[in-house]
Amino acid sequence: MTIKISTTARNAACDAIVDLLDAGASFGKIRIYDGTQPAGPGTAVSTQVLLAEFTLEDPAFGSAATGVATLDATPVLSTTGLAASTATWFRALDSNNVAYIDGSAGTSGTDLILNTATISVGVTVEISAGTLTMGA
């Protein structure tokens, strides 16, 4: 049999995870990388190139509803490219650089939506939307 959890439990779990990004003395961040996404947030970045880094709002996400927390992207989260390549994944960290969330990044059909996946040095990169979903 498959374990299922209530919407209340899904919301609580989702909120607890995204609240970790707000820990520490400063704001959380999202880093955008190229290449293959590692096994998870506990796996070190090796050959992937850091393409951009965003500073998040505090709180970084709104409260979860039906197991989904939505990234606060108002005002628009914007930064400039640090290197040139194609964005494929992101890592979300707290202000102490502890990683909690990895996910896909691109212009559509990904966990984190960017205005462009083709990043160049000095070019503006924006996050259009992002969500964390806790399965039922």
PyMOL CGO cylinders between C-alpha atoms (Angstrom):
from pymol import cmd
from pymol.cgo import CYLINDER

trace = [
    CYLINDER, 0.00, 0.00, 0.00, 1.06, 3.57, -0.64, 0.3, 1, 1, 1, 1, 1, 1,
    CYLINDER, 1.06, 3.57, -0.64, 1.32, 6.03, 2.23, 0.3, 1, 1, 1, 1, 1, 1,
    CYLINDER, 1.32, 6.03, 2.23, -0.78, 9.15, 1.79, 0.3, 1, 1, 1, 1, 1, 1,
    CYLINDER, -0.78, 9.15, 1.79, -0.70, 12.28, 3.89, 0.3, 1, 1, 1, 1, 1, 1,
    CYLINDER, -0.70, 12.28, 3.89, -3.34, 14.93, 4.51, 0.3, 1, 1, 1, 1, 1, 1,
    CYLINDER, -3.34, 14.93, 4.51, -3.29, 18.36, 2.94, 0.3, 1, 1, 1, 1, 1, 1,
    CYLINDER, -3.29, 18.36, 2.94, -2.63, 19.81, 6.40, 0.3, 1, 1, 1, 1, 1, 1,
    CYLINDER, -2.63, 19.81, 6.40, 0.46, 17.61, 6.76, 0.3, 1, 1, 1, 1, 1, 1,
    CYLINDER, 0.46, 17.61, 6.76, 1.61, 18.43, 3.22, 0.3, 1, 1, 1, 1, 1, 1,
    CYLINDER, 1.61, 18.43, 3.22, 1.32, 22.15, 3.95, 0.3, 1, 1, 1, 1, 1, 1,
    CYLINDER, 1.32, 22.15, 3.95, 3.18, 21.83, 7.27, 0.3, 1, 1, 1, 1, 1, 1,
    CYLINDER, 3.18, 21.83, 7.27, 6.01, 19.83, 5.66, 0.3, 1, 1, 1, 1, 1, 1,
    CYLINDER, 6.01, 19.83, 5.66, 6.30, 22.24, 2.74, 0.3, 1, 1, 1, 1, 1, 1,
    CYLINDER, 6.30, 22.24, 2.74, 6.30, 25.29, 5.03, 0.3, 1, 1, 1, 1, 1, 1,
    CYLINDER, 6.30, 25.29, 5.03, 8.95, 23.73, 7.28, 0.3, 1, 1, 1, 1, 1, 1,
    CYLINDER, 8.95, 23.73, 7.28, 11.28, 23.15, 4.33, 0.3, 1, 1, 1, 1, 1, 1,
    CYLINDER, 11.28, 23.15, 4.33, 10.98, 26.61, 2.80, 0.3, 1, 1, 1, 1, 1, 1,
    CYLINDER, 10.98, 26.61, 2.80, 11.27, 28.24, 6.24, 0.3, 1, 1, 1, 1, 1, 1,
    CYLINDER, 11.27, 28.24, 6.24, 14.79, 26.81, 6.47, 0.3, 1, 1, 1, 1, 1, 1,
    CYLINDER, 14.79, 26.81, 6.47, 15.84, 29.24, 3.73, 0.3, 1, 1, 1, 1, 1, 1,
    CYLINDER, 15.84, 29.24, 3.73, 14.95, 32.16, 6.00, 0.3, 1, 1, 1, 1, 1, 1,
    CYLINDER, 14.95, 32.16, 6.00, 17.28, 30.95, 8.79, 0.3, 1, 1, 1, 1, 1, 1,
    CYLINDER, 17.28, 30.95, 8.79, 20.48, 32.80, 9.59, 0.3, 1, 1, 1, 1, 1, 1,
    CYLINDER, 20.48, 32.80, 9.59, 21.32, 36.45, 10.00, 0.3, 1, 1, 1, 1, 1, 1,
    CYLINDER, 21.32, 36.45, 10.00, 20.67, 37.47, 6.39, 0.3, 1, 1, 1, 1, 1, 1,
    CYLINDER, 20.67, 37.47, 6.39, 18.60, 36.52, 3.34, 0.3, 1, 1, 1, 1, 1, 1,
    CYLINDER, 18.60, 36.52, 3.34, 18.52, 33.14, 1.63, 0.3, 1, 1, 1, 1, 1, 1,
    CYLINDER, 18.52, 33.14, 1.63, 19.69, 32.75, -1.94, 0.3, 1, 1, 1, 1, 1, 1,
    CYLINDER, 19.69, 32.75, -1.94, 19.19, 30.77, -5.11, 0.3, 1, 1, 1, 1, 1, 1,
    CYLINDER, 19.19, 30.77, -5.11, 22.15, 29.80, -7.25, 0.3, 1, 1, 1, 1, 1, 1,
    CYLINDER, 22.15, 29.80, -7.25, 21.70, 28.86, -10.90, 0.3, 1, 1, 1, 1, 1, 1,
    CYLINDER, 21.70, 28.86, -10.90, 24.04, 26.27, -12.47, 0.3, 1, 1, 1, 1, 1, 1,
    CYLINDER, 24.04, 26.27, -12.47, 24.65, 24.52, -15.76, 0.3, 1, 1, 1, 1, 1, 1,
    CYLINDER, 24.65, 24.52, -15.76, 25.36, 20.83, -16.26, 0.3, 1, 1, 1, 1, 1, 1,
    CYLINDER, 25.36, 20.83, -16.26, 23.93, 17.80, -14.49, 0.3, 1, 1, 1, 1, 1, 1,
    CYLINDER, 23.93, 17.80, -14.49, 22.05, 18.33, -11.25, 0.3, 1, 1, 1, 1, 1, 1,
    CYLINDER, 22.05, 18.33, -11.25, 23.73, 16.50, -8.33, 0.3, 1, 1, 1, 1, 1, 1,
    CYLINDER, 23.73, 16.50, -8.33, 21.95, 13.75, -6.38, 0.3, 1, 1, 1, 1, 1, 1,
    CYLINDER, 21.95, 13.75, -6.38, 20.63, 16.29, -3.88, 0.3, 1, 1, 1, 1, 1, 1,
    CYLINDER, 20.63, 16.29, -3.88, 21.36, 19.40, -1.81, 0.3, 1, 1, 1, 1, 1, 1,
    CYLINDER, 21.36, 19.40, -1.81, 23.84, 17.45, 0.34, 0.3, 1, 1, 1, 1, 1, 1,
    CYLINDER, 23.84, 17.45, 0.34, 25.98, 16.62, -2.69, 0.3, 1, 1, 1, 1, 1, 1,
    CYLINDER, 25.98, 16.62, -2.69, 28.76, 19.09, -3.48, 0.3, 1, 1, 1, 1, 1, 1,
    CYLINDER, 28.76, 19.09, -3.48, 28.78, 21.00, -6.74, 0.3, 1, 1, 1, 1, 1, 1,
    CYLINDER, 28.78, 21.00, -6.74, 31.75, 19.72, -8.74, 0.3, 1, 1, 1, 1, 1, 1,
    CYLINDER, 31.75, 19.72, -8.74, 32.08, 20.53, -12.44, 0.3, 1, 1, 1, 1, 1, 1,
    CYLINDER, 32.08, 20.53, -12.44, 28.90, 22.61, -12.74, 0.3, 1, 1, 1, 1, 1, 1,
    CYLINDER, 28.90, 22.61, -12.74, 29.40, 26.34, -13.33, 0.3, 1, 1, 1, 1, 1, 1,
    CYLINDER, 29.40, 26.34, -13.33, 27.71, 28.96, -11.14, 0.3, 1, 1, 1, 1, 1, 1,
    CYLINDER, 27.71, 28.96, -11.14, 25.87, 31.15, -13.65, 0.3, 1, 1, 1, 1, 1, 1,
    CYLINDER, 25.87, 31.15, -13.65, 23.90, 33.50, -11.39, 0.3, 1, 1, 1, 1, 1, 1,
    CYLINDER, 23.90, 33.50, -11.39, 23.01, 34.10, -7.75, 0.3, 1, 1, 1, 1, 1, 1,
    CYLINDER, 23.01, 34.10, -7.75, 19.79, 35.68, -6.47, 0.3, 1, 1, 1, 1, 1, 1,
    CYLINDER, 19.79, 35.68, -6.47, 19.11, 37.12, -3.04, 0.3, 1, 1, 1, 1, 1, 1,
    CYLINDER, 19.11, 37.12, -3.04, 15.67, 36.08, -1.80, 0.3, 1, 1, 1, 1, 1, 1,
    CYLINDER, 15.67, 36.08, -1.80, 13.04, 38.00, 0.10, 0.3, 1, 1, 1, 1, 1, 1,
    CYLINDER, 13.04, 38.00, 0.10, 12.45, 37.14, 3.78, 0.3, 1, 1, 1, 1, 1, 1,
    CYLINDER, 12.45, 37.14, 3.78, 10.27, 35.17, 3.92, 0.3, 1, 1, 1, 1, 1, 1,
    CYLINDER, 10.27, 35.17, 3.92, 11.35, 33.57, 0.64, 0.3, 1, 1, 1, 1, 1, 1,
    CYLINDER, 11.35, 33.57, 0.64, 8.09, 31.67, 0.07, 0.3, 1, 1, 1, 1, 1, 1,
    CYLINDER, 8.09, 31.67, 0.07, 4.45, 32.24, 0.89, 0.3, 1, 1, 1, 1, 1, 1,
    CYLINDER, 4.45, 32.24, 0.89, 2.51, 29.82, 3.08, 0.3, 1, 1, 1, 1, 1, 1,
    CYLINDER, 2.51, 29.82, 3.08, 1.78, 26.50, 1.42, 0.3, 1, 1, 1, 1, 1, 1,
    CYLINDER, 1.78, 26.50, 1.42, -1.68, 25.72, 0.05, 0.3, 1, 1, 1, 1, 1, 1,
    CYLINDER, -1.68, 25.72, 0.05, -2.58, 22.19, -1.09, 0.3, 1, 1, 1, 1, 1, 1,
    CYLINDER, -2.58, 22.19, -1.09, 1.06, 21.23, -0.52, 0.3, 1, 1, 1, 1, 1, 1,
    CYLINDER, 1.06, 21.23, -0.52, 2.53, 23.96, -2.74, 0.3, 1, 1, 1, 1, 1, 1,
    CYLINDER, 2.53, 23.96, -2.74, 4.63, 26.91, -1.54, 0.3, 1, 1, 1, 1, 1, 1,
    CYLINDER, 4.63, 26.91, -1.54, 5.20, 29.71, -4.06, 0.3, 1, 1, 1, 1, 1, 1,
    CYLINDER, 5.20, 29.71, -4.06, 8.41, 31.73, -4.25, 0.3, 1, 1, 1, 1, 1, 1,
    CYLINDER, 8.41, 31.73, -4.25, 7.98, 35.42, -3.43, 0.3, 1, 1, 1, 1, 1, 1,
    CYLINDER, 7.98, 35.42, -3.43, 9.09, 37.01, -6.71, 0.3, 1, 1, 1, 1, 1, 1,
    CYLINDER, 9.09, 37.01, -6.71, 7.60, 40.46, -6.02, 0.3, 1, 1, 1, 1, 1, 1,
    CYLINDER, 7.60, 40.46, -6.02, 9.47, 42.62, -6.60, 0.3, 1, 1, 1, 1, 1, 1,
    CYLINDER, 9.47, 42.62, -6.60, 11.01, 40.69, -9.48, 0.3, 1, 1, 1, 1, 1, 1,
    CYLINDER, 11.01, 40.69, -9.48, 14.09, 38.73, -8.42, 0.3, 1, 1, 1, 1, 1, 1,
    CYLINDER, 14.09, 38.73, -8.42, 16.81, 40.02, -10.70, 0.3, 1, 1, 1, 1, 1, 1,
    CYLINDER, 16.81, 40.02, -10.70, 20.59, 39.68, -10.95, 0.3, 1, 1, 1, 1, 1, 1,
    CYLINDER, 20.59, 39.68, -10.95, 23.31, 39.65, -13.59, 0.3, 1, 1, 1, 1, 1, 1,
    CYLINDER, 23.31, 39.65, -13.59, 25.03, 36.64, -15.08, 0.3, 1, 1, 1, 1, 1, 1,
    CYLINDER, 25.03, 36.64, -15.08, 28.35, 35.55, -13.56, 0.3, 1, 1, 1, 1, 1, 1,
    CYLINDER, 28.35, 35.55, -13.56, 29.36, 33.15, -16.35, 0.3, 1, 1, 1, 1, 1, 1,
    CYLINDER, 29.36, 33.15, -16.35, 28.17, 32.09, -19.80, 0.3, 1, 1, 1, 1, 1, 1,
    CYLINDER, 28.17, 32.09, -19.80, 26.32, 28.81, -20.30, 0.3, 1, 1, 1, 1, 1, 1,
    CYLINDER, 26.32, 28.81, -20.30, 22.82, 27.28, -20.27, 0.3, 1, 1, 1, 1, 1, 1,
    CYLINDER, 22.82, 27.28, -20.27, 20.95, 27.11, -16.97, 0.3, 1, 1, 1, 1, 1, 1,
    CYLINDER, 20.95, 27.11, -16.97, 19.69, 23.62, -16.11, 0.3, 1, 1, 1, 1, 1, 1,
    CYLINDER, 19.69, 23.62, -16.11, 19.22, 23.52, -12.34, 0.3, 1, 1, 1, 1, 1, 1,
    CYLINDER, 19.22, 23.52, -12.34, 19.21, 25.59, -9.14, 0.3, 1, 1, 1, 1, 1, 1,
    CYLINDER, 19.21, 25.59, -9.14, 20.18, 25.22, -5.51, 0.3, 1, 1, 1, 1, 1, 1,
    CYLINDER, 20.18, 25.22, -5.51, 18.42, 27.16, -2.70, 0.3, 1, 1, 1, 1, 1, 1,
    CYLINDER, 18.42, 27.16, -2.70, 20.47, 27.95, 0.40, 0.3, 1, 1, 1, 1, 1, 1,
    CYLINDER, 20.47, 27.95, 0.40, 20.07, 29.88, 3.64, 0.3, 1, 1, 1, 1, 1, 1,
    CYLINDER, 20.07, 29.88, 3.64, 22.29, 32.85, 4.50, 0.3, 1, 1, 1, 1, 1, 1,
    CYLINDER, 22.29, 32.85, 4.50, 24.85, 30.48, 6.06, 0.3, 1, 1, 1, 1, 1, 1,
    CYLINDER, 24.85, 30.48, 6.06, 25.19, 28.65, 2.71, 0.3, 1, 1, 1, 1, 1, 1,
    CYLINDER, 25.19, 28.65, 2.71, 23.41, 25.52, 3.93, 0.3, 1, 1, 1, 1, 1, 1,
    CYLINDER, 23.41, 25.52, 3.93, 21.66, 23.95, 0.92, 0.3, 1, 1, 1, 1, 1, 1,
    CYLINDER, 21.66, 23.95, 0.92, 18.07, 22.72, 1.32, 0.3, 1, 1, 1, 1, 1, 1,
    CYLINDER, 18.07, 22.72, 1.32, 16.48, 22.51, -2.13, 0.3, 1, 1, 1, 1, 1, 1,
    CYLINDER, 16.48, 22.51, -2.13, 17.69, 21.52, -5.61, 0.3, 1, 1, 1, 1, 1, 1,
    CYLINDER, 17.69, 21.52, -5.61, 15.49, 21.63, -8.68, 0.3, 1, 1, 1, 1, 1, 1,
    CYLINDER, 15.49, 21.63, -8.68, 15.31, 22.15, -12.40, 0.3, 1, 1, 1, 1, 1, 1,
    CYLINDER, 15.31, 22.15, -12.40, 15.62, 25.63, -13.93, 0.3, 1, 1, 1, 1, 1, 1,
    CYLINDER, 15.62, 25.63, -13.93, 14.67, 26.93, -17.36, 0.3, 1, 1, 1, 1, 1, 1,
    CYLINDER, 14.67, 26.93, -17.36, 12.15, 29.06, -19.19, 0.3, 1, 1, 1, 1, 1, 1,
    CYLINDER, 12.15, 29.06, -19.19, 9.18, 26.67, -18.93, 0.3, 1, 1, 1, 1, 1, 1,
    CYLINDER, 9.18, 26.67, -18.93, 8.21, 23.28, -17.56, 0.3, 1, 1, 1, 1, 1, 1,
    CYLINDER, 8.21, 23.28, -17.56, 10.78, 23.46, -14.74, 0.3, 1, 1, 1, 1, 1, 1,
    CYLINDER, 10.78, 23.46, -14.74, 10.68, 24.00, -10.97, 0.3, 1, 1, 1, 1, 1, 1,
    CYLINDER, 10.68, 24.00, -10.97, 12.16, 27.49, -11.32, 0.3, 1, 1, 1, 1, 1, 1,
    CYLINDER, 12.16, 27.49, -11.32, 11.17, 29.69, -14.25, 0.3, 1, 1, 1, 1, 1, 1,
    CYLINDER, 11.17, 29.69, -14.25, 13.76, 32.14, -15.60, 0.3, 1, 1, 1, 1, 1, 1,
    CYLINDER, 13.76, 32.14, -15.60, 13.40, 34.85, -18.24, 0.3, 1, 1, 1, 1, 1, 1,
    CYLINDER, 13.40, 34.85, -18.24, 16.26, 33.16, -20.12, 0.3, 1, 1, 1, 1, 1, 1,
    CYLINDER, 16.26, 33.16, -20.12, 18.16, 29.89, -19.82, 0.3, 1, 1, 1, 1, 1, 1,
    CYLINDER, 18.16, 29.89, -19.82, 21.01, 31.24, -21.92, 0.3, 1, 1, 1, 1, 1, 1,
    CYLINDER, 21.01, 31.24, -21.92, 23.04, 33.22, -19.41, 0.3, 1, 1, 1, 1, 1, 1,
    CYLINDER, 23.04, 33.22, -19.41, 25.97, 35.49, -20.24, 0.3, 1, 1, 1, 1, 1, 1,
    CYLINDER, 25.97, 35.49, -20.24, 28.30, 37.55, -18.08, 0.3, 1, 1, 1, 1, 1, 1,
    CYLINDER, 28.30, 37.55, -18.08, 26.66, 40.85, -17.09, 0.3, 1, 1, 1, 1, 1, 1,
    CYLINDER, 26.66, 40.85, -17.09, 23.31, 40.06, -18.73, 0.3, 1, 1, 1, 1, 1, 1,
    CYLINDER, 23.31, 40.06, -18.73, 20.16, 40.49, -16.62, 0.3, 1, 1, 1, 1, 1, 1,
    CYLINDER, 20.16, 40.49, -16.62, 18.60, 37.24, -15.37, 0.3, 1, 1, 1, 1, 1, 1,
    CYLINDER, 18.60, 37.24, -15.37, 15.20, 37.18, -13.67, 0.3, 1, 1, 1, 1, 1, 1,
    CYLINDER, 15.20, 37.18, -13.67, 13.16, 34.59, -11.82, 0.3, 1, 1, 1, 1, 1, 1,
    CYLINDER, 13.16, 34.59, -11.82, 9.58, 34.64, -13.10, 0.3, 1, 1, 1, 1, 1, 1,
    CYLINDER, 9.58, 34.64, -13.10, 8.19, 31.94, -10.80, 0.3, 1, 1, 1, 1, 1, 1,
    CYLINDER, 8.19, 31.94, -10.80, 9.12, 29.08, -8.53, 0.3, 1, 1, 1, 1, 1, 1,
    CYLINDER, 9.12, 29.08, -8.53, 7.30, 26.53, -6.40, 0.3, 1, 1, 1, 1, 1, 1,
    CYLINDER, 7.30, 26.53, -6.40, 8.02, 23.72, -3.98, 0.3, 1, 1, 1, 1, 1, 1,
    CYLINDER, 8.02, 23.72, -3.98, 5.43, 20.92, -4.03, 0.3, 1, 1, 1, 1, 1, 1,
    CYLINDER, 5.43, 20.92, -4.03, 5.00, 18.32, -1.32, 0.3, 1, 1, 1, 1, 1, 1,
    CYLINDER, 5.00, 18.32, -1.32, 3.48, 15.15, -2.72, 0.3, 1, 1, 1, 1, 1, 1,
    CYLINDER, 3.48, 15.15, -2.72, 0.35, 13.56, -1.27, 0.3, 1, 1, 1, 1, 1, 1,
]
cmd.load_cgo(trace, "trace")
